[in-house]
Amino acid sequence: MTKADIVERVSEKVGTTRKDAQDLVEVVFDLLKDALESGEDVKISGFGKFEVRQKNDRRGRNPQTGEVITIAARKVLAFKPSAVLRDGVNAELAETNSI
């Protein structure tokens, strides 16, 4: 699913123009992006939690040369789905396995 698909579905569900739906989707994504860039966690009930995690320096190895290198500390984005979302995603699998 692309951003354009999301805009289209929002437009249909809300009954608004594509332009208004696009503006709404852009505002929501901008709010999420700004919150994550500032280090805030984003929790969406029934969907999940986005969080920024700090990774420390670590040793790694260049696969071509075998040389030991230090991989710099960095921040990574992590997503943990809610139980509701996880159960919804696995519902079809559960129905298939019960046959």
Jmol script that loads the backbone (N, CA, C; Angstrom):
load data "model"
ATOM      1  N   MET A   1       0.850  -1.172   0.000  1.00  0.00           N
ATOM      2  CA  MET A   1       0.000   0.000   0.000  1.00  0.00           C
ATOM      3  C   MET A   1       0.897   1.236   0.000  1.00  0.00           C
ATOM      4  N   THR A   2       0.559   2.182  -0.847  1.00  0.00           N
ATOM      5  CA  THR A   2       1.328   3.407  -0.959  1.00  0.00           C
ATOM      6  C   THR A   2       0.576   4.562  -0.302  1.00  0.00           C
ATOM      7  N   LYS A   3       1.263   5.693  -0.207  1.00  0.00           N
ATOM      8  CA  LYS A   3       0.609   6.883   0.348  1.00  0.00           C
ATOM      9  C   LYS A   3      -0.597   7.265  -0.505  1.00  0.00           C
ATOM     10  N   ALA A   4      -0.486   7.126  -1.819  1.00  0.00           N
ATOM     11  CA  ALA A   4      -1.601   7.433  -2.717  1.00  0.00           C
ATOM     12  C   ALA A   4      -2.800   6.528  -2.435  1.00  0.00           C
ATOM     13  N   ASP A   5      -2.538   5.249  -2.129  1.00  0.00           N
ATOM     14  CA  ASP A   5      -3.614   4.322  -1.776  1.00  0.00           C
ATOM     15  C   ASP A   5      -4.293   4.752  -0.485  1.00  0.00           C
ATOM     16  N   ILE A   6      -3.491   5.186   0.477  1.00  0.00           N
ATOM     17  CA  ILE A   6      -4.044   5.650   1.749  1.00  0.00           C
ATOM     18  C   ILE A   6      -4.922   6.876   1.527  1.00  0.00           C
ATOM     19  N   VAL A   7      -4.427   7.817   0.728  1.00  0.00           N
ATOM     20  CA  VAL A   7      -5.207   9.024   0.421  1.00  0.00           C
ATOM     21  C   VAL A   7      -6.533   8.642  -0.224  1.00  0.00           C
ATOM     22  N   GLU A   8      -6.488   7.736  -1.181  1.00  0.00           N
ATOM     23  CA  GLU A   8      -7.706   7.297  -1.874  1.00  0.00           C
ATOM     24  C   GLU A   8      -8.708   6.683  -0.894  1.00  0.00           C
ATOM     25  N   ARG A   9      -8.233   5.819  -0.017  1.00  0.00           N
ATOM     26  CA  ARG A   9      -9.136   5.158   0.941  1.00  0.00           C
ATOM     27  C   ARG A   9      -9.693   6.137   1.963  1.00  0.00           C
ATOM     28  N   VAL A  10      -8.868   7.067   2.414  1.00  0.00           N
ATOM     29  CA  VAL A  10      -9.359   8.093   3.348  1.00  0.00           C
ATOM     30  C   VAL A  10     -10.427   8.931   2.665  1.00  0.00           C
ATOM     31  N   SER A  11     -10.191   9.311   1.432  1.00  0.00           N
ATOM     32  CA  SER A  11     -11.152  10.104   0.671  1.00  0.00           C
ATOM     33  C   SER A  11     -12.491   9.380   0.562  1.00  0.00           C
ATOM     34  N   GLU A  12     -12.449   8.090   0.268  1.00  0.00           N
ATOM     35  CA  GLU A  12     -13.678   7.300   0.144  1.00  0.00           C
ATOM     36  C   GLU A  12     -14.395   7.149   1.479  1.00  0.00           C
ATOM     37  N   LYS A  13     -13.650   6.832   2.539  1.00  0.00           N
ATOM     38  CA  LYS A  13     -14.258   6.586   3.857  1.00  0.00           C
ATOM     39  C   LYS A  13     -14.856   7.848   4.462  1.00  0.00           C
ATOM     40  N   VAL A  14     -14.134   8.973   4.327  1.00  0.00           N
ATOM     41  CA  VAL A  14     -14.577  10.222   4.942  1.00  0.00           C
ATOM     42  C   VAL A  14     -15.579  10.942   4.042  1.00  0.00           C
ATOM     43  N   GLY A  15     -15.532  10.656   2.758  1.00  0.00           N
ATOM     44  CA  GLY A  15     -16.432  11.319   1.823  1.00  0.00           C
ATOM     45  C   GLY A  15     -15.982  12.736   1.518  1.00  0.00           C
ATOM     46  N   THR A  16     -14.687  12.890   1.346  1.00  0.00           N
ATOM     47  CA  THR A  16     -14.116  14.205   1.065  1.00  0.00           C
ATOM     48  C   THR A  16     -13.356  14.153  -0.252  1.00  0.00           C
ATOM     49  N   THR A  17     -12.863  15.289  -0.689  1.00  0.00           N
ATOM     50  CA  THR A  17     -12.099  15.319  -1.935  1.00  0.00           C
ATOM     51  C   THR A  17     -10.731  14.685  -1.719  1.00  0.00           C
ATOM     52  N   ARG A  18     -10.121  14.282  -2.807  1.00  0.00           N
ATOM     53  CA  ARG A  18      -8.779  13.699  -2.716  1.00  0.00           C
ATOM     54  C   ARG A  18      -7.781  14.710  -2.172  1.00  0.00           C
ATOM     55  N   LYS A  19      -7.933  15.962  -2.555  1.00  0.00           N
ATOM     56  CA  LYS A  19      -7.025  17.016  -2.098  1.00  0.00           C
ATOM     57  C   LYS A  19      -7.114  17.173  -0.585  1.00  0.00           C
ATOM     58  N   ASP A  20      -8.339  17.210  -0.041  1.00  0.00           N
ATOM     59  CA  ASP A  20      -8.509  17.332   1.413  1.00  0.00           C
ATOM     60  C   ASP A  20      -7.950  16.100   2.124  1.00  0.00           C
ATOM     61  N   ALA A  21      -8.193  14.925   1.552  1.00  0.00           N
ATOM     62  CA  ALA A  21      -7.672  13.688   2.135  1.00  0.00           C
ATOM     63  C   ALA A  21      -6.153  13.685   2.102  1.00  0.00           C
ATOM     64  N   GLN A  22      -5.571  14.158   1.001  1.00  0.00           N
ATOM     65  CA  GLN A  22      -4.120  14.210   0.890  1.00  0.00           C
ATOM     66  C   GLN A  22      -3.535  15.152   1.937  1.00  0.00           C
ATOM     67  N   ASP A  23      -4.169  16.311   2.115  1.00  0.00           N
ATOM     68  CA  ASP A  23      -3.706  17.263   3.135  1.00  0.00           C
ATOM     69  C   ASP A  23      -3.767  16.634   4.523  1.00  0.00           C
ATOM     70  N   LEU A  24      -4.832  15.919   4.803  1.00  0.00           N
ATOM     71  CA  LEU A  24      -4.996  15.265   6.104  1.00  0.00           C
ATOM     72  C   LEU A  24      -3.922  14.202   6.332  1.00  0.00           C
ATOM     73  N   VAL A  25      -3.696  13.369   5.345  1.00  0.00           N
ATOM     74  CA  VAL A  25      -2.686  12.310   5.452  1.00  0.00           C
ATOM     75  C   VAL A  25      -1.299  12.928   5.628  1.00  0.00           C
ATOM     76  N   GLU A  26      -0.997  13.968   4.887  1.00  0.00           N
ATOM     77  CA  GLU A  26       0.304  14.637   5.011  1.00  0.00           C
ATOM     78  C   GLU A  26       0.503  15.205   6.410  1.00  0.00           C
ATOM     79  N   VAL A  27      -0.538  15.821   6.973  1.00  0.00           N
ATOM     80  CA  VAL A  27      -0.440  16.391   8.319  1.00  0.00           C
ATOM     81  C   VAL A  27      -0.180  15.287   9.343  1.00  0.00           C
ATOM     82  N   VAL A  28      -0.895  14.182   9.232  1.00  0.00           N
ATOM     83  CA  VAL A  28      -0.707  13.074  10.180  1.00  0.00           C
ATOM     84  C   VAL A  28       0.709  12.522  10.073  1.00  0.00           C
ATOM     85  N   PHE A  29       1.196  12.293   8.849  1.00  0.00           N
ATOM     86  CA  PHE A  29       2.549  11.776   8.689  1.00  0.00           C
ATOM     87  C   PHE A  29       3.597  12.762   9.196  1.00  0.00           C
ATOM     88  N   ASP A  30       3.374  14.047   8.962  1.00  0.00           N
ATOM     89  CA  ASP A  30       4.307  15.060   9.460  1.00  0.00           C
ATOM     90  C   ASP A  30       4.358  15.070  10.981  1.00  0.00           C
ATOM     91  N   LEU A  31       3.199  14.935  11.620  1.00  0.00           N
ATOM     92  CA  LEU A  31       3.152  14.891  13.089  1.00  0.00           C
ATOM     93  C   LEU A  31       3.908  13.676  13.619  1.00  0.00           C
ATOM     94  N   LEU A  32       3.690  12.521  12.994  1.00  0.00           N
ATOM     95  CA  LEU A  32       4.396  11.302  13.411  1.00  0.00           C
ATOM     96  C   LEU A  32       5.901  11.463  13.222  1.00  0.00           C
ATOM     97  N   LYS A  33       6.294  11.977  12.061  1.00  0.00           N
ATOM     98  CA  LYS A  33       7.716  12.160  11.754  1.00  0.00           C
ATOM     99  C   LYS A  33       8.370  13.125  12.735  1.00  0.00           C
ATOM    100  N   ASP A  34       7.719  14.252  13.008  1.00  0.00           N
ATOM    101  CA  ASP A  34       8.270  15.240  13.932  1.00  0.00           C
ATOM    102  C   ASP A  34       8.432  14.663  15.337  1.00  0.00           C
ATOM    103  N   ALA A  35       7.441  13.904  15.786  1.00  0.00           N
ATOM    104  CA  ALA A  35       7.508  13.306  17.122  1.00  0.00           C
ATOM    105  C   ALA A  35       8.669  12.319  17.204  1.00  0.00           C
ATOM    106  N   LEU A  36       8.821  11.470  16.203  1.00  0.00           N
ATOM    107  CA  LEU A  36       9.890  10.478  16.209  1.00  0.00           C
ATOM    108  C   LEU A  36      11.263  11.131  16.090  1.00  0.00           C
ATOM    109  N   GLU A  37      11.374  12.162  15.267  1.00  0.00           N
ATOM    110  CA  GLU A  37      12.660  12.850  15.121  1.00  0.00           C
ATOM    111  C   GLU A  37      13.086  13.536  16.412  1.00  0.00           C
ATOM    112  N   SER A  38      12.113  13.945  17.233  1.00  0.00           N
ATOM    113  CA  SER A  38      12.454  14.588  18.503  1.00  0.00           C
ATOM    114  C   SER A  38      12.655  13.564  19.622  1.00  0.00           C
ATOM    115  N   GLY A  39      12.550  12.275  19.297  1.00  0.00           N
ATOM    116  CA  GLY A  39      12.817  11.225  20.275  1.00  0.00           C
ATOM    117  C   GLY A  39      11.599  10.747  21.039  1.00  0.00           C
ATOM    118  N   GLU A  40      10.424  11.247  20.705  1.00  0.00           N
ATOM    119  CA  GLU A  40       9.203  10.815  21.385  1.00  0.00           C
ATOM    120  C   GLU A  40       8.749   9.464  20.851  1.00  0.00           C
ATOM    121  N   ASP A  41       8.104   8.686  21.721  1.00  0.00           N
ATOM    122  CA  ASP A  41       7.437   7.468  21.289  1.00  0.00           C
ATOM    123  C   ASP A  41       6.065   7.847  20.749  1.00  0.00           C
ATOM    124  N   VAL A  42       5.575   7.090  19.778  1.00  0.00           N
ATOM    125  CA  VAL A  42       4.247   7.316  19.219  1.00  0.00           C
ATOM    126  C   VAL A  42       3.435   6.047  19.450  1.00  0.00           C
ATOM    127  N   LYS A  43       2.393   6.162  20.281  1.00  0.00           N
ATOM    128  CA  LYS A  43       1.532   5.023  20.589  1.00  0.00           C
ATOM    129  C   LYS A  43       0.174   5.266  19.956  1.00  0.00           C
ATOM    130  N   ILE A  44      -0.271   4.309  19.153  1.00  0.00           N
ATOM    131  CA  ILE A  44      -1.573   4.391  18.504  1.00  0.00           C
ATOM    132  C   ILE A  44      -2.379   3.186  18.986  1.00  0.00           C
ATOM    133  N   SER A  45      -3.397   3.470  19.787  1.00  0.00           N
ATOM    134  CA  SER A  45      -4.211   2.420  20.379  1.00  0.00           C
ATOM    135  C   SER A  45      -4.792   1.510  19.301  1.00  0.00           C
ATOM    136  N   GLY A  46      -4.675   0.211  19.495  1.00  0.00           N
ATOM    137  CA  GLY A  46      -5.186  -0.760  18.547  1.00  0.00           C
ATOM    138  C   GLY A  46      -4.288  -0.978  17.344  1.00  0.00           C
ATOM    139  N   PHE A  47      -3.183  -0.234  17.255  1.00  0.00           N
ATOM    140  CA  PHE A  47      -2.272  -0.374  16.125  1.00  0.00           C
ATOM    141  C   PHE A  47      -0.882  -0.779  16.591  1.00  0.00           C
ATOM    142  N   GLY A  48      -0.261   0.058  17.438  1.00  0.00           N
ATOM    143  CA  GLY A  48       1.066  -0.294  17.930  1.00  0.00           C
ATOM    144  C   GLY A  48       1.834   0.908  18.415  1.00  0.00           C
ATOM    145  N   LYS A  49       3.119   0.685  18.667  1.00  0.00           N
ATOM    146  CA  LYS A  49       3.984   1.719  19.223  1.00  0.00           C
ATOM    147  C   LYS A  49       5.249   1.838  18.377  1.00  0.00           C
ATOM    148  N   PHE A  50       5.537   3.070  17.953  1.00  0.00           N
ATOM    149  CA  PHE A  50       6.788   3.389  17.292  1.00  0.00           C
ATOM    150  C   PHE A  50       7.701   4.001  18.332  1.00  0.00           C
ATOM    151  N   GLU A  51       8.941   3.565  18.370  1.00  0.00           N
ATOM    152  CA  GLU A  51       9.878   4.170  19.308  1.00  0.00           C
ATOM    153  C   GLU A  51      11.261   4.263  18.683  1.00  0.00           C
ATOM    154  N   VAL A  52      12.004   5.269  19.140  1.00  0.00           N
ATOM    155  CA  VAL A  52      13.373   5.468  18.695  1.00  0.00           C
ATOM    156  C   VAL A  52      14.277   4.851  19.749  1.00  0.00           C
ATOM    157  N   ARG A  53      15.121   3.931  19.327  1.00  0.00           N
ATOM    158  CA  ARG A  53      16.035   3.258  20.246  1.00  0.00           C
ATOM    159  C   ARG A  53      17.466   3.666  19.924  1.00  0.00           C
ATOM    160  N   GLN A  54      18.282   3.764  20.962  1.00  0.00           N
ATOM    161  CA  GLN A  54      19.696   4.101  20.805  1.00  0.00           C
ATOM    162  C   GLN A  54      20.501   2.817  20.735  1.00  0.00           C
ATOM    163  N   LYS A  55      21.310   2.676  19.707  1.00  0.00           N
ATOM    164  CA  LYS A  55      22.222   1.539  19.598  1.00  0.00           C
ATOM    165  C   LYS A  55      23.623   2.048  19.879  1.00  0.00           C
ATOM    166  N   ASN A  56      24.360   1.337  20.697  1.00  0.00           N
ATOM    167  CA  ASN A  56      25.724   1.707  21.057  1.00  0.00           C
ATOM    168  C   ASN A  56      26.716   1.300  19.969  1.00  0.00           C
ATOM    169  N   ASP A  57      27.936   1.825  20.090  1.00  0.00           N
ATOM    170  CA  ASP A  57      29.015   1.376  19.210  1.00  0.00           C
ATOM    171  C   ASP A  57      29.156  -0.135  19.347  1.00  0.00           C
ATOM    172  N   ARG A  58      29.542  -0.780  18.253  1.00  0.00           N
ATOM    173  CA  ARG A  58      29.805  -2.213  18.334  1.00  0.00           C
ATOM    174  C   ARG A  58      30.863  -2.595  17.323  1.00  0.00           C
ATOM    175  N   ARG A  59      31.478  -3.726  17.592  1.00  0.00           N
ATOM    176  CA  ARG A  59      32.501  -4.222  16.674  1.00  0.00           C
ATOM    177  C   ARG A  59      31.826  -4.971  15.539  1.00  0.00           C
ATOM    178  N   GLY A  60      32.360  -4.793  14.357  1.00  0.00           N
ATOM    179  CA  GLY A  60      31.870  -5.503  13.193  1.00  0.00           C
ATOM    180  C   GLY A  60      33.049  -5.941  12.353  1.00  0.00           C
ATOM    181  N   ARG A  61      32.755  -6.550  11.227  1.00  0.00           N
ATOM    182  CA  ARG A  61      33.823  -7.040  10.367  1.00  0.00           C
ATOM    183  C   ARG A  61      33.455  -6.725   8.928  1.00  0.00           C
ATOM    184  N   ASN A  62      34.425  -6.182   8.188  1.00  0.00           N
ATOM    185  CA  ASN A  62      34.234  -5.935   6.771  1.00  0.00           C
ATOM    186  C   ASN A  62      34.218  -7.295   6.084  1.00  0.00           C
ATOM    187  N   PRO A  63      33.100  -7.672   5.451  1.00  0.00           N
ATOM    188  CA  PRO A  63      33.008  -9.013   4.865  1.00  0.00           C
ATOM    189  C   PRO A  63      33.965  -9.240   3.694  1.00  0.00           C
ATOM    190  N   GLN A  64      34.400  -8.187   3.032  1.00  0.00           N
ATOM    191  CA  GLN A  64      35.306  -8.358   1.887  1.00  0.00           C
ATOM    192  C   GLN A  64      36.745  -8.560   2.324  1.00  0.00           C
ATOM    193  N   THR A  65      37.149  -7.808   3.365  1.00  0.00           N
ATOM    194  CA  THR A  65      38.557  -7.870   3.780  1.00  0.00           C
ATOM    195  C   THR A  65      38.771  -8.620   5.085  1.00  0.00           C
ATOM    196  N   GLY A  66      37.723  -8.798   5.868  1.00  0.00           N
ATOM    197  CA  GLY A  66      37.861  -9.437   7.168  1.00  0.00           C
ATOM    198  C   GLY A  66      38.357  -8.481   8.244  1.00  0.00           C
ATOM    199  N   GLU A  67      38.593  -7.224   7.868  1.00  0.00           N
ATOM    200  CA  GLU A  67      39.097  -6.222   8.799  1.00  0.00           C
ATOM    201  C   GLU A  67      38.043  -5.917   9.872  1.00  0.00           C
ATOM    202  N   VAL A  68      38.496  -5.839  11.137  1.00  0.00           N
ATOM    203  CA  VAL A  68      37.608  -5.492  12.244  1.00  0.00           C
ATOM    204  C   VAL A  68      37.394  -3.980  12.227  1.00  0.00           C
ATOM    205  N   ILE A  69      36.121  -3.582  12.292  1.00  0.00           N
ATOM    206  CA  ILE A  69      35.782  -2.157  12.280  1.00  0.00           C
ATOM    207  C   ILE A  69      34.838  -1.865  13.435  1.00  0.00           C
ATOM    208  N   THR A  70      34.700  -0.594  13.755  1.00  0.00           N
ATOM    209  CA  THR A  70      33.732  -0.165  14.765  1.00  0.00           C
ATOM    210  C   THR A  70      32.531   0.434  14.044  1.00  0.00           C
ATOM    211  N   ILE A  71      31.379  -0.109  14.341  1.00  0.00           N
ATOM    212  CA  ILE A  71      30.137   0.427  13.785  1.00  0.00           C
ATOM    213  C   ILE A  71      29.651   1.494  14.746  1.00  0.00           C
ATOM    214  N   ALA A  72      29.474   2.706  14.241  1.00  0.00           N
ATOM    215  CA  ALA A  72      29.149   3.859  15.085  1.00  0.00           C
ATOM    216  C   ALA A  72      27.779   3.722  15.748  1.00  0.00           C
ATOM    217  N   ALA A  73      27.640   4.382  16.895  1.00  0.00           N
ATOM    218  CA  ALA A  73      26.352   4.435  17.588  1.00  0.00           C
ATOM    219  C   ALA A  73      25.351   5.142  16.689  1.00  0.00           C
ATOM    220  N   ARG A  74      24.111   4.743  16.803  1.00  0.00           N
ATOM    221  CA  ARG A  74      23.071   5.363  15.985  1.00  0.00           C
ATOM    222  C   ARG A  74      21.713   5.127  16.627  1.00  0.00           C
ATOM    223  N   LYS A  75      20.745   5.834  16.117  1.00  0.00           N
ATOM    224  CA  LYS A  75      19.371   5.646  16.558  1.00  0.00           C
ATOM    225  C   LYS A  75      18.650   4.835  15.497  1.00  0.00           C
ATOM    226  N   VAL A  76      17.771   3.942  15.946  1.00  0.00           N
ATOM    227  CA  VAL A  76      16.983   3.128  15.022  1.00  0.00           C
ATOM    228  C   VAL A  76      15.511   3.247  15.395  1.00  0.00           C
ATOM    229  N   LEU A  77      14.663   3.098  14.415  1.00  0.00           N
ATOM    230  CA  LEU A  77      13.235   3.148  14.629  1.00  0.00           C
ATOM    231  C   LEU A  77      12.717   1.730  14.795  1.00  0.00           C
ATOM    232  N   ALA A  78      11.942   1.510  15.855  1.00  0.00           N
ATOM    233  CA  ALA A  78      11.382   0.187  16.111  1.00  0.00           C
ATOM    234  C   ALA A  78       9.867   0.299  16.189  1.00  0.00           C
ATOM    235  N   PHE A  79       9.178  -0.758  15.771  1.00  0.00           N
ATOM    236  CA  PHE A  79       7.721  -0.802  15.835  1.00  0.00           C
ATOM    237  C   PHE A  79       7.308  -2.068  16.548  1.00  0.00           C
ATOM    238  N   LYS A  80       6.418  -1.922  17.518  1.00  0.00           N
ATOM    239  CA  LYS A  80       5.864  -3.076  18.216  1.00  0.00           C
ATOM    240  C   LYS A  80       4.356  -3.048  18.013  1.00  0.00           C
ATOM    241  N   PRO A  81       3.813  -4.032  17.300  1.00  0.00           N
ATOM    242  CA  PRO A  81       2.372  -4.031  17.049  1.00  0.00           C
ATOM    243  C   PRO A  81       1.585  -4.314  18.319  1.00  0.00           C
ATOM    244  N   SER A  82       0.363  -3.759  18.372  1.00  0.00           N
ATOM    245  CA  SER A  82      -0.508  -4.038  19.512  1.00  0.00           C
ATOM    246  C   SER A  82      -1.036  -5.464  19.394  1.00  0.00           C
ATOM    247  N   ALA A  83      -1.569  -5.973  20.484  1.00  0.00           N
ATOM    248  CA  ALA A  83      -2.136  -7.320  20.483  1.00  0.00           C
ATOM    249  C   ALA A  83      -3.305  -7.401  19.501  1.00  0.00           C
ATOM    250  N   VAL A  84      -4.078  -6.330  19.395  1.00  0.00           N
ATOM    251  CA  VAL A  84      -5.216  -6.298  18.475  1.00  0.00           C
ATOM    252  C   VAL A  84      -4.744  -6.457  17.033  1.00  0.00           C
ATOM    253  N   LEU A  85      -3.728  -5.706  16.637  1.00  0.00           N
ATOM    254  CA  LEU A  85      -3.188  -5.798  15.277  1.00  0.00           C
ATOM    255  C   LEU A  85      -2.559  -7.165  15.034  1.00  0.00           C
ATOM    256  N   ARG A  86      -1.779  -7.627  15.992  1.00  0.00           N
ATOM    257  CA  ARG A  86      -1.113  -8.929  15.853  1.00  0.00           C
ATOM    258  C   ARG A  86      -2.148 -10.046  15.687  1.00  0.00           C
ATOM    259  N   ASP A  87      -3.213 -10.008  16.497  1.00  0.00           N
ATOM    260  CA  ASP A  87      -4.262 -11.030  16.397  1.00  0.00           C
ATOM    261  C   ASP A  87      -4.997 -10.942  15.059  1.00  0.00           C
ATOM    262  N   GLY A  88      -5.217  -9.711  14.586  1.00  0.00           N
ATOM    263  CA  GLY A  88      -5.881  -9.536  13.296  1.00  0.00           C
ATOM    264  C   GLY A  88      -5.062 -10.071  12.153  1.00  0.00           C
ATOM    265  N   VAL A  89      -3.764  -9.846  12.187  1.00  0.00           N
ATOM    266  CA  VAL A  89      -2.871 -10.332  11.140  1.00  0.00           C
ATOM    267  C   VAL A  89      -2.815 -11.855  11.159  1.00  0.00           C
ATOM    268  N   ASN A  90      -2.854 -12.440  12.331  1.00  0.00           N
ATOM    269  CA  ASN A  90      -2.743 -13.891  12.452  1.00  0.00           C
ATOM    270  C   ASN A  90      -4.085 -14.609  12.425  1.00  0.00           C
ATOM    271  N   ALA A  91      -5.200 -13.892  12.321  1.00  0.00           N
ATOM    272  CA  ALA A  91      -6.524 -14.513  12.353  1.00  0.00           C
ATOM    273  C   ALA A  91      -6.712 -15.495  11.207  1.00  0.00           C
ATOM    274  N   GLU A  92      -6.304 -15.127  10.001  1.00  0.00           N
ATOM    275  CA  GLU A  92      -6.459 -16.011   8.845  1.00  0.00           C
ATOM    276  C   GLU A  92      -5.643 -17.282   9.014  1.00  0.00           C
ATOM    277  N   LEU A  93      -4.441 -17.135   9.554  1.00  0.00           N
ATOM    278  CA  LEU A  93      -3.578 -18.291   9.796  1.00  0.00           C
ATOM    279  C   LEU A  93      -4.212 -19.236  10.814  1.00  0.00           C
ATOM    280  N   ALA A  94      -4.794 -18.668  11.865  1.00  0.00           N
ATOM    281  CA  ALA A  94      -5.445 -19.478  12.898  1.00  0.00           C
ATOM    282  C   ALA A  94      -6.633 -20.247  12.316  1.00  0.00           C
ATOM    283  N   GLU A  95      -7.401 -19.602  11.429  1.00  0.00           N
ATOM    284  CA  GLU A  95      -8.541 -20.278  10.811  1.00  0.00           C
ATOM    285  C   GLU A  95      -8.072 -21.406   9.910  1.00  0.00           C
ATOM    286  N   THR A  96      -6.988 -21.200   9.175  1.00  0.00           N
ATOM    287  CA  THR A  96      -6.450 -22.232   8.283  1.00  0.00           C
ATOM    288  C   THR A  96      -5.943 -23.423   9.074  1.00  0.00           C
ATOM    289  N   ASN A  97      -5.294 -23.170  10.217  1.00  0.00           N
ATOM    290  CA  ASN A  97      -4.740 -24.259  11.028  1.00  0.00           C
ATOM    291  C   ASN A  97      -5.801 -25.035  11.774  1.00  0.00           C
ATOM    292  N   SER A  98      -6.996 -24.472  11.970  1.00  0.00           N
ATOM    293  CA  SER A  98      -8.021 -25.167  12.735  1.00  0.00           C
ATOM    294  C   SER A  98      -8.811 -26.127  11.877  1.00  0.00           C
ATOM    295  N   ILE A  99      -8.574 -26.118  10.560  1.00  0.00           N
ATOM    296  CA  ILE A  99      -9.317 -27.019   9.654  1.00  0.00           C
ATOM    297  C   ILE A  99      -8.733 -28.396   9.666  1.00  0.00           C
TER     298      ILE A  99
END
end "model"
wireframe off; spacefill off
backbone 0.3
color backbone group
